[in-house]
Amino acid sequence: MLMIEGVKITDLKIIRDERGSIMHMLRNDSPHFEKFGEIYFSTVHPGVVKGWHIHKKMTLNYAVVKGTINLVLYDDREESETKGEVMEIPLSTENYKLVTIPPLVWNGFQGMGHEDAIVANCSTMPHDPDEIMREDPHSKKFPYEWKK
């Protein structure tokens, strides 16, 4: 899989037993932990696209705790070695990973499968509307077409 500069994918552990499961996501002693800003959960219906958006300062840490998404990243940073690259990452409880997205990398995701997905994000700063930029999911600015 092509890796966009600065993006990290970390395998996560799910501990299951007859009562249910524990889904690890991020610890403050993990090597990839930067700092805590806020954690929130975003739901997305099957087939629906949430994107595109970019953060000027915030690092995102995504994990899918229910359902399935296709996370798509686009790098248009001038100084990046991967400028112009697109990266697709399927995420679900079967492919349970933490994706760390640095500032200035465009991202969006599409709900896949037959149920709503729940995406957890542990960001490095609280939401600030002046720090985020958004684009239409079907903007021609991005060399990517979402699945129909």
C-alpha positions as CSV (number, residue, x, y, z in Angstrom):
1,M,0.0,0.0,0.0
2,L,1.3,3.5,-0.9
3,M,1.9,5.5,2.2
4,I,1.4,9.3,2.2
5,E,4.3,11.1,4.0
6,G,3.6,11.5,7.7
7,V,0.6,9.1,7.8
8,K,1.0,6.2,10.2
9,I,-1.1,3.0,10.4
10,T,-0.9,1.1,13.6
11,D,-2.4,-2.3,14.2
12,L,-4.9,-2.3,17.1
13,K,-5.9,-5.1,19.4
14,I,-9.4,-6.4,20.2
15,I,-9.7,-8.6,23.2
16,R,-12.9,-10.8,22.9
17,D,-14.5,-13.2,25.3
18,E,-18.0,-14.5,26.0
19,R,-19.1,-11.2,27.5
20,G,-18.1,-8.9,24.6
21,S,-14.9,-7.2,23.7
22,I,-12.3,-4.5,24.6
23,M,-11.1,-2.4,21.7
24,H,-7.8,-0.6,22.3
25,M,-7.3,2.7,20.4
26,L,-4.6,5.0,21.9
27,R,-2.6,5.3,25.1
28,N,-0.5,8.3,26.3
29,D,2.5,5.9,26.5
30,S,2.2,4.7,22.9
31,P,5.1,5.8,20.6
32,H,2.6,7.4,18.1
33,F,0.7,9.4,20.8
34,E,1.3,13.1,20.4
35,K,-1.2,14.9,22.7
36,F,-4.9,14.9,23.7
37,G,-7.2,17.5,22.3
38,E,-10.6,15.8,22.2
39,I,-12.3,12.5,21.3
40,Y,-15.5,12.3,19.3
41,F,-17.4,9.8,17.3
42,S,-18.8,10.3,13.8
43,T,-21.4,8.0,12.3
44,V,-21.9,7.5,8.6
45,H,-24.6,5.7,6.7
46,P,-23.7,3.1,4.0
47,G,-22.8,4.8,0.7
48,V,-22.6,8.3,2.2
49,V,-19.4,10.3,1.9
50,K,-18.1,12.6,4.6
51,G,-15.3,14.7,3.1
52,W,-13.3,16.4,1.9
53,H,-11.7,18.3,4.8
54,I,-8.3,19.3,5.9
55,H,-6.9,20.6,9.2
56,K,-4.3,23.3,9.4
57,K,-2.8,22.3,12.8
58,M,-4.7,19.3,14.1
59,T,-3.5,15.7,13.9
60,L,-6.3,13.1,13.6
61,N,-6.3,9.5,15.0
62,Y,-9.1,7.5,13.4
63,A,-10.3,4.0,14.3
64,V,-13.6,2.3,13.3
65,V,-15.4,0.7,16.2
66,K,-18.5,-0.4,14.3
67,G,-19.2,-1.1,10.6
68,T,-16.9,-0.4,7.7
69,I,-15.5,2.7,6.0
70,N,-13.2,3.5,3.1
71,L,-10.9,6.2,4.3
72,V,-9.3,8.2,1.5
73,L,-6.4,10.6,1.9
74,Y,-5.0,13.1,-0.6
75,D,-1.7,14.9,-0.3
76,D,-1.4,18.3,-2.0
77,R,1.3,19.7,0.3
78,E,3.9,21.5,-1.7
79,E,7.0,20.3,0.2
80,S,5.8,16.6,0.5
81,E,7.5,13.8,-1.3
82,T,4.1,12.2,-1.9
83,K,2.4,15.4,-3.3
84,G,-0.4,14.4,-5.6
85,E,-0.8,10.9,-4.2
86,V,-4.1,9.3,-3.1
87,M,-4.3,6.6,-0.4
88,E,-7.3,4.4,0.3
89,I,-7.5,2.5,3.7
90,P,-10.5,0.2,4.4
91,L,-11.2,0.3,8.1
92,S,-13.5,-1.9,10.2
93,T,-13.4,-4.2,13.2
94,E,-12.1,-6.9,11.0
95,N,-9.3,-4.5,9.8
96,Y,-8.9,-2.7,13.1
97,K,-6.2,-0.1,12.8
98,L,-5.4,3.4,14.1
99,V,-4.7,5.8,11.2
100,T,-2.8,8.9,12.2
101,I,-3.2,11.8,9.8
102,P,-0.9,14.8,10.1
103,P,-2.1,18.4,9.5
104,L,-2.6,19.5,5.9
105,V,-3.5,16.1,4.4
106,W,-7.0,16.1,2.9
107,N,-9.3,13.3,4.1
108,G,-12.7,11.9,3.8
109,F,-14.5,8.6,4.2
110,Q,-17.4,6.7,2.8
111,G,-19.7,4.3,4.7
112,M,-19.5,0.8,3.2
113,G,-21.5,-2.4,3.8
114,H,-25.0,-2.6,5.1
115,E,-24.9,-0.8,8.5
116,D,-23.9,2.6,9.9
117,A,-20.3,2.9,10.8
118,I,-18.9,4.6,13.9
119,V,-15.5,6.3,13.5
120,A,-13.7,7.4,16.6
121,N,-11.3,10.3,16.4
122,C,-8.8,11.2,19.1
123,S,-7.5,14.5,17.8
124,T,-4.5,16.6,19.1
125,M,-6.6,19.7,19.7
126,P,-10.3,20.6,20.3
127,H,-12.4,21.4,17.3
128,D,-11.8,25.0,16.0
129,P,-13.9,26.1,13.0
130,D,-11.1,28.5,11.9
131,E,-8.6,25.6,11.7
132,I,-10.6,23.4,9.3
133,M,-11.2,23.8,5.5
134,R,-13.9,21.8,3.6
135,E,-14.5,20.9,0.0
136,D,-17.4,19.2,-1.8
137,P,-16.9,15.4,-1.9
138,H,-17.2,15.5,-5.7
139,S,-14.9,18.4,-6.3
140,K,-12.6,18.0,-9.3
141,K,-9.8,19.3,-7.1
142,F,-9.2,15.7,-6.0
143,P,-8.1,12.9,-8.4
144,Y,-10.6,10.5,-6.8
145,E,-14.2,9.3,-7.4
146,W,-16.2,8.0,-4.6
147,K,-17.9,4.6,-5.2
148,K,-21.6,4.7,-6.3
